[in-house]
Structures are given as C-alpha cells and as structure tokens.
C-alpha cells in the first residue's frame, strides 16, 4: 500500500516537472529571427531586414561636421527605453539602442532634420520608428541583432530627359480673337 501511494505521489510530481522542463527547453531552443540594421551615412538612411527580408527603411540623422558617427560592425551593448544624455545637456534619447560606447540609435525631437547630418554622432530616428525598432530588437533578441554603419554610394534619383513646358492659365482667354460658328 505504501509503495503504491508513493508511486502515485512521484508520478503526480514528476510528470508536471518533466513537462515543464520540456516546455522550457522547447521555448529556449526556438529560433529567433536575425535582425540586420544597416545605416548608410552617405544616404542618411537605415535599412532593417528580418531573416534576410526587407522590413523597413527609415530616414536618419548622423554625425554632423565635427562629430563623427563611427563606421563598423557592431552588436548591441545595452538598451534603454528612456535615456538622458549626460554629455549633451540631459537631452532625451527615447528608445536607445547602444552599440558602441556612448553611441546609440535613438528617437529624436528634431524630426525636420532627418535625412541630413545633424547629430553629435548618434543615429537619430523619428520617435515612432525608434519605438518600432526598439520593440523589434527586444522581441527578436539583442544577440540576434547586427548593426552595420557604413559610408556607401549615394543613390541618384533618375531625372526625366524629356524637357516639358509648364502649363499655365493666366486670367482666362482673350475672347476677342475667337469666332463662334
């Protein structure tokens, strides 16, 4: 009788423990997506891909004259939902993704400057894009995210070779020369 009741107790404890461990290991072995963040300093654009598929392209602002944005390949060092710069007057840096010392990808209030060099070296994004990127990296994992900052070729926008004259109407038609039939 004692052996039978001990077996029941062991089964009731052991089975949930084994299933719980199996669930833990199954979850920890799940493949996270690879997130690639590529910042082109020449075009002031960031391209984000997930598992090799294009996810988004964002306008950015990087280091202006006298302030460089370092080029290279990086991994994420730390992430902060809201950081305040100790170096630049406690400036807010929402959704900061630090990748090289004090250099980070973060949101900015200077939205009108996106697409042009304007920062002290960080990579600035529109606040909503910074939030989206932060959440993506957080959900897919810092370890599966790679950042590449490079100076690439400038892409030119194709211009039409055909010269066209603009169409204007100034104050209507002079009707004195028109004959009605």
VOZALO-340708 format. One record per atom (N, C-alpha, C, O): x, y, z. Coordinates in steps of 0.05 Angstrom, whole numbers, padded with zeros to 5 digits, always signed. Layout:
# VOZALO-340708
XYZ
...
END
This chain:
# VOZALO-340708
+00016-00024+00000
+00000+00000+00000
+00017+00025+00000
+00012+00044-00014
+00039+00025+00016
+00056+00048+00017
+00070+00053-00010
+00072+00076-00019
+00079+00032-00022
+00093+00034-00048
+00075+00045-00069
+00083+00062-00085
+00050+00037-00069
+00030+00046-00089
+00024+00076-00085
+00023+00091-00105
+00021+00085-00060
+00016+00113-00056
+00040+00130-00062
+00037+00153-00072
+00064+00120-00056
+00089+00135-00063
+00092+00137-00093
+00101+00158-00103
+00085+00116-00108
+00086+00117-00137
+00067+00138-00148
+00074+00153-00166
+00043+00139-00137
+00024+00159-00146
+00034+00188-00140
+00031+00205-00157
+00046+00192-00117
+00056+00218-00110
+00080+00225-00128
+00081+00248-00138
+00097+00206-00133
+00120+00211-00151
+00111+00218-00179
+00121+00236-00191
+00091+00202-00189
+00080+00208-00215
+00067+00235-00216
+00071+00250-00236
+00053+00243-00195
+00039+00268-00196
+00058+00292-00194
+00052+00313-00204
+00082+00288-00183
+00102+00309-00182
+00121+00308-00205
+00128+00329-00216
+00128+00284-00213
+00148+00281-00234
+00138+00288-00262
+00152+00301-00277
+00114+00280-00268
+00103+00286-00295
+00101+00316-00300
+00111+00324-00321
+00089+00332-00283
+00089+00361-00288
+00117+00373-00290
+00121+00391-00305
+00135+00363-00273
+00162+00374-00273
+00176+00368-00300
+00189+00385-00311
+00173+00344-00311
+00185+00336-00336
+00172+00352-00359
+00186+00362-00376
+00145+00355-00358
+00132+00370-00379
+00139+00400-00377
+00143+00413-00398
+00143+00410-00353
+00151+00438-00350
+00179+00442-00361
+00184+00462-00375
+00197+00424-00356
+00224+00426-00367
+00224+00423-00397
+00239+00438-00411
+00208+00405-00407
+00206+00402-00436
+00196+00428-00449
+00206+00436-00470
+00177+00440-00437
+00166+00465-00447
+00187+00487-00446
+00189+00504-00464
+00203+00488-00424
+00224+00508-00422
+00245+00504-00443
+00253+00523-00456
+00254+00479-00447
+00275+00475-00467
+00264+00479-00496
+00279+00488-00513
+00239+00472-00500
+00228+00477-00527
+00227+00507-00532
+00232+00516-00555
+00220+00523-00512
+00218+00551-00516
+00246+00563-00519
+00250+00581-00536
+00266+00554-00504
+00292+00566-00505
+00307+00558-00531
+00325+00572-00539
+00299+00536-00544
+00311+00528-00569
+00297+00540-00593
+00306+00535-00616
+00276+00554-00589
+00262+00566-00612
+00280+00585-00626
+00294+00602-00613
+00281+00584-00652
+00298+00602-00667
+00287+00630-00667
+00264+00635-00674
+00304+00649-00660
+00297+00677-00661
+00305+00687-00689
+00324+00677-00701
+00291+00707-00698
+00298+00718-00724
+00323+00735-00723
+00329+00748-00703
+00338+00734-00745
+00362+00752-00747
+00353+00779-00756
+00339+00782-00776
+00361+00799-00741
+00354+00827-00748
+00380+00841-00757
+00400+00841-00742
+00380+00851-00781
+00403+00866-00792
+00395+00896-00794
+00375+00902-00807
+00411+00913-00782
+00406+00942-00784
+00430+00953-00799
+00453+00951-00790
+00425+00966-00821
+00447+00977-00838
+00442+01007-00840
+00421+01016-00850
+00461+01023-00831
+00460+01052-00832
+00479+01062-00853
+00503+01058-00850
+00469+01075-00874
+00485+01086-00895
+00489+01116-00890
+00470+01131-00892
+00514+01123-00883
+00519+01151-00876
+00517+01169-00900
+00511+01193-00897
+00522+01159-00924
+00521+01175-00948
+00492+01183-00956
+00487+01206-00965
+00473+01165-00952
+00446+01170-00960
+00429+01178-00936
+00406+01187-00940
+00439+01176-00912
+00425+01182-00887
+00399+01165-00886
+00378+01175-00879
+00402+01139-00891
+00380+01120-00890
+00389+01096-00874
+00412+01088-00873
+00369+01084-00861
+00373+01059-00846
+00355+01038-00859
+00331+01042-00862
+00367+01015-00866
+00351+00992-00876
+00351+00971-00855
+00372+00963-00845
+00328+00961-00849
+00324+00939-00830
+00313+00915-00844
+00294+00917-00859
+00326+00892-00839
+00316+00867-00850
+00314+00846-00828
+00329+00847-00809
+00294+00829-00831
+00290+00807-00812
+00291+00781-00827
+00276+00777-00846
+00310+00764-00819
+00315+00739-00833
+00320+00743-00863
+00310+00727-00879
+00334+00764-00870
+00341+00769-00898
+00319+00782-00914
+00324+00788-00938
+00296+00787-00903
+00274+00800-00917
+00272+00829-00908
+00273+00835-00884
+00268+00847-00927
+00266+00876-00921
+00242+00880-00902
+00220+00871-00906
+00248+00895-00880
+00228+00902-00860
+00220+00931-00862
+00196+00937-00862
+00240+00949-00863
+00234+00978-00864
+00258+00994-00873
+00281+00985-00870
+00253+01017-00883
+00274+01037-00889
+00266+01063-00875
+00243+01072-00878
+00285+01074-00860
+00279+01098-00845
+00299+01120-00852
+00323+01114-00858
+00290+01145-00851
+00308+01168-00853
+00322+01170-00826
+00310+01166-00805
+00348+01178-00826
+00363+01181-00802
+00379+01207-00803
+00382+01219-00824
+00389+01216-00780
+00408+01237-00779
+00432+01226-00764
+00429+01215-00742
+00456+01230-00775
+00480+01220-00763
+00499+01244-00758
+00490+01267-00761
+00524+01239-00750
+00542+01260-00741
+00547+01282-00761
+00555+01277-00784
+00542+01306-00752
+00547+01330-00769
+00577+01337-00768
+00593+01323-00755
+00585+01358-00783
+00613+01366-00784
+00624+01370-00756
+00612+01384-00739
+00647+01358-00751
+00660+01359-00725
+00652+01337-00706
+00664+01333-00685
+00631+01322-00713
+00622+01299-00697
+00618+01275-00715
+00601+01276-00733
+00634+01255-00711
+00632+01232-00729
+00614+01210-00718
+00612+01207-00693
+00602+01195-00736
+00589+01171-00729
+00608+01148-00737
+00613+01145-00761
+00618+01133-00718
+00638+01112-00725
+00626+01091-00743
+00604+01081-00739
+00642+01083-00763
+00634+01061-00781
+00644+01035-00770
+00664+01034-00755
+00630+01013-00778
+00639+00987-00770
+00615+00968-00766
+00592+00976-00771
+00621+00945-00756
+00601+00925-00750
+00599+00922-00720
+00619+00920-00706
+00575+00922-00709
+00571+00922-00681
+00549+00903-00672
+00532+00894-00687
+00550+00897-00646
+00529+00883-00632
+00517+00902-00611
+00531+00921-00603
+00494+00896-00602
+00481+00914-00582
+00493+00910-00555
+00496+00887-00546
+00501+00932-00542
+00513+00931-00516
+00491+00933-00494
+00492+00918-00474
+00472+00951-00498
+00451+00954-00479
+00428+00969-00492
+00431+00983-00512
+00404+00967-00479
+00380+00981-00489
+00367+00995-00466
+00365+00984-00444
+00358+01019-00471
+00344+01035-00451
+00319+01048-00463
+00321+01061-00483
+00297+01044-00450
+00272+01055-00460
+00273+01086-00461
+00264+01098-00480
+00284+01098-00440
+00288+01127-00440
+00315+01133-00426
+00319+01127-00403
+00332+01145-00442
+00359+01153-00432
+00362+01183-00435
+00351+01195-00454
+00376+01195-00416
+00382+01223-00418
+00412+01227-00420
+00427+01217-00403
+00421+01241-00440
+00449+01245-00445
+00462+01261-00423
+00454+01283-00417
+00483+01250-00411
+00498+01265-00391
+00517+01285-00405
+00525+01305-00393
+00525+01278-00429
+00544+01295-00444
+00532+01319-00457
+00545+01340-00459
+00506+01317-00466
+00494+01339-00481
+00468+01349-00467
+00446+01344-00476
+00472+01363-00445
+00451+01377-00431
+00426+01361-00423
+00404+01370-00425
+00431+01336-00416
+00409+01319-00407
+00388+01315-00429
+00364+01311-00423
+00396+01316-00454
+00378+01313-00477
+00365+01285-00476
+00378+01265-00471
+00338+01284-00481
+00325+01258-00481
+00332+01241-00506
+00334+01252-00528
+00336+01216-00501
+00343+01197-00522
+00324+01173-00519
+00332+01152-00509
+00299+01175-00528
+00280+01154-00525
+00287+01129-00541
+00297+01132-00564
+00280+01106-00531
+00284+01080-00544
+00313+01077-00554
+00318+01072-00578
+00332+01080-00536
+00360+01079-00542
+00371+01050-00545
+00366+01034-00528
+00385+01046-00567
+00399+01020-00571
+00428+01027-00573
+00437+01036-00594
+00443+01023-00552
+00472+01029-00551
+00488+01007-00564
+00484+00983-00559
+00506+01015-00582
+00521+00994-00598
+00551+00998-00597
+00566+00980-00604
+00561+01022-00588
+00589+01027-00588
+00595+01049-00568
+00593+01073-00574
+00602+01041-00543
+00606+01061-00522
+00582+01078-00518
+00560+01067-00512
+00584+01104-00521
+00562+01123-00518
+00546+01127-00543
+00527+01143-00542
+00552+01114-00565
+00538+01117-00590
+00513+01099-00590
+00514+01076-00582
+00491+01111-00598
+00465+01096-00597
+00448+01103-00621
+00451+01123-00634
+00429+01085-00627
+00407+01091-00645
+00384+01099-00626
+00377+01084-00608
+00372+01122-00631
+00350+01131-00613
+00332+01151-00627
+00338+01161-00649
+00309+01156-00615
+00290+01175-00625
+00299+01203-00621
+00316+01209-00604
+00288+01222-00636
+00295+01250-00634
+00270+01268-00637
+00250+01260-00648
+00272+01291-00625
+00252+01311-00628
+00257+01329-00653
+00239+01344-00661
+00281+01327-00664
+00288+01343-00688
+00280+01329-00713
+00297+01321-00729
+00255+01325-00717
+00244+01309-00739
+00250+01323-00766
+00255+01309-00786
+00250+01349-00767
+00255+01364-00792
+00283+01359-00803
+00288+01364-00826
+00302+01351-00786
+00329+01347-00795
+00335+01318-00804
+00357+01312-00813
+00316+01301-00802
+00320+01273-00811
+00326+01273-00841
+00314+01287-00856
+00344+01255-00848
+00353+01254-00876
+00377+01271-00882
+00388+01271-00904
+00387+01285-00861
+00411+01302-00864
+00429+01298-00839
+00419+01290-00818
+00454+01304-00842
+00472+01302-00819
+00465+01324-00799
+00461+01347-00806
+00462+01316-00773
+00454+01336-00754
+00461+01328-00725
+00459+01345-00707
+00470+01304-00720
+00474+01295-00692
+00502+01299-00682
+00520+01309-00697
+00506+01292-00657
+00533+01292-00645
+00547+01265-00649
+00567+01260-00636
+00536+01248-00667
+00549+01223-00672
+00530+01199-00670
+00535+01178-00682
+00508+01202-00655
+00489+01181-00653
+00472+01179-00679
+00474+01196-00696
+00457+01157-00681
+00439+01154-00704
+00411+01161-00694
+00400+01146-00678
+00401+01183-00704
+00374+01192-00696
+00353+01182-00715
+00356+01180-00739
+00330+01175-00703
+00306+01166-00718
+00281+01181-00709
+00281+01194-00688
+00261+01180-00726
+00235+01191-00718
+00226+01175-00693
+00231+01151-00692
+00214+01188-00673
+00207+01174-00648
+00191+01149-00653
+00195+01129-00639
+00171+01149-00671
+00155+01125-00675
+00171+01103-00688
+00167+01079-00682
+00190+01110-00706
+00207+01090-00718
+00227+01078-00698
+00233+01055-00698
+00237+01095-00680
+00255+01086-00658
+00240+01066-00640
+00252+01046-00632
+00215+01072-00634
+00199+01054-00617
+00195+01027-00631
+00197+01006-00619
+00188+01028-00657
+00184+01004-00673
+00209+00987-00673
+00208+00963-00669
+00232+01000-00679
+00257+00985-00680
+00265+00974-00652
+00274+00951-00651
+00261+00990-00632
+00267+00980-00604
+00250+00956-00597
+00261+00936-00587
+00225+00957-00603
+00207+00934-00598
+00214+00909-00614
+00213+00887-00604
+00222+00914-00639
+00231+00891-00657
+00255+00878-00645
+00256+00853-00643
+00275+00894-00638
+00300+00883-00627
+00295+00869-00600
+00306+00847-00595
+00278+00881-00584
+00272+00868-00558
+00257+00842-00562
+00263+00822-00547
+00239+00840-00581
+00224+00815-00585
+00241+00793-00599
+00237+00770-00593
+00259+00801-00616
+00276+00781-00630
+00302+00775-00615
+00314+00754-00620
+00309+00792-00597
+00333+00787-00581
+00357+00804-00590
+00362+00807-00613
+00371+00814-00570
+00394+00831-00575
+00416+00814-00589
+00431+00824-00606
+00419+00789-00581
+00440+00773-00592
+00437+00766-00621
+00456+00759-00635
+00412+00767-00630
+00407+00760-00659
+00407+00785-00676
+00400+00784-00700
+00415+00808-00665
+00415+00833-00680
+00443+00842-00686
+00461+00842-00669
+00447+00850-00711
+00473+00860-00720
+00469+00888-00731
+00449+00894-00744
+00488+00906-00725
+00487+00933-00735
+00512+00938-00752
+00534+00932-00744
+00507+00950-00776
+00529+00957-00793
+00526+00987-00800
+00505+00995-00811
+00546+01003-00795
+00546+01031-00802
+00568+01034-00823
+00591+01028-00818
+00561+01045-00846
+00580+01047-00868
+00575+01072-00885
+00553+01084-00883
+00595+01079-00900
+00593+01101-00919
+00591+01089-00947
+00611+01080-00958
+00566+01088-00957
+00561+01075-00983
+00558+01095-01005
+00559+01119-01001
+00554+01085-01029
+00550+01103-01052
+00523+01118-01049
+00503+01107-01038
+00523+01142-01059
+00498+01158-01059
+00482+01148-01082
+00492+01146-01105
+00457+01143-01077
+00439+01135-01099
+00427+01160-01112
+00417+01177-01098
+00428+01161-01138
+00417+01184-01152
+00389+01178-01160
+00382+01156-01168
+00372+01198-01159
+00345+01196-01168
+00344+01201-01197
+00354+01222-01207
+00332+01183-01212
+00331+01186-01241
+00315+01211-01249
+00293+01215-01238
+00325+01227-01267
+00311+01251-01276
+00302+01246-01305
+00315+01232-01320
+00279+01257-01311
+00268+01255-01338
+00286+01271-01357
+00292+01294-01352
+00292+01258-01380
+00309+01272-01400
+00291+01290-01418
+00301+01309-01430
+00266+01284-01419
+00247+01300-01436
+00241+01326-01422
+00232+01327-01400
+00246+01348-01437
+00240+01374-01427
+00211+01381-01433
+00202+01379-01456
+00197+01388-01413
+00168+01395-01417
+00164+01424-01408
+00177+01434-01389
+00147+01437-01421
+00140+01464-01414
+00117+01464-01394
+00098+01448-01397
+00118+01480-01374
+00096+01481-01355
+00070+01491-01368
+00071+01508-01386
+00048+01482-01358
+00022+01490-01368
+00011+01510-01348
+00006+01504-01325
+00006+01535-01358
-00005+01556-01341
-00029+01568-01354
-00031+01569-01378
-00047+01577-01337
-00070+01593-01347
-00070+01619-01331
-00071+01619-01307
-00068+01641-01346
-00067+01667-01334
-00093+01682-01339
-00097+01692-01361
-00110+01684-01320
-00133+01700-01322
-00153+01694-01344
-00169+01712-01351
-00153+01670-01354
-00173+01663-01375
-00163+01670-01403
-00140+01677-01407
-00181+01666-01422
-00174+01670-01450
-00183+01698-01460
-00202+01709-01450
-00167+01708-01479
-00175+01733-01493
-00196+01725-01514
-00188+01713-01534
-00221+01730-01510
-00241+01720-01527
-00246+01738-01552
-00263+01731-01568
-00232+01760-01555
-00236+01778-01578
-00227+01765-01604
-00237+01772-01625
-00208+01746-01603
-00198+01733-01628
-00213+01708-01634
-00207+01696-01655
-00231+01699-01618
-00246+01674-01623
-00272+01680-01636
-00288+01697-01627
-00277+01666-01659
-00303+01670-01673
-00320+01645-01668
-00310+01622-01670
-00344+01649-01662
-00362+01627-01658
-00376+01621-01684
-00383+01640-01698
-00380+01596-01691
-00394+01589-01716
-00422+01581-01711
-00436+01575-01729
END
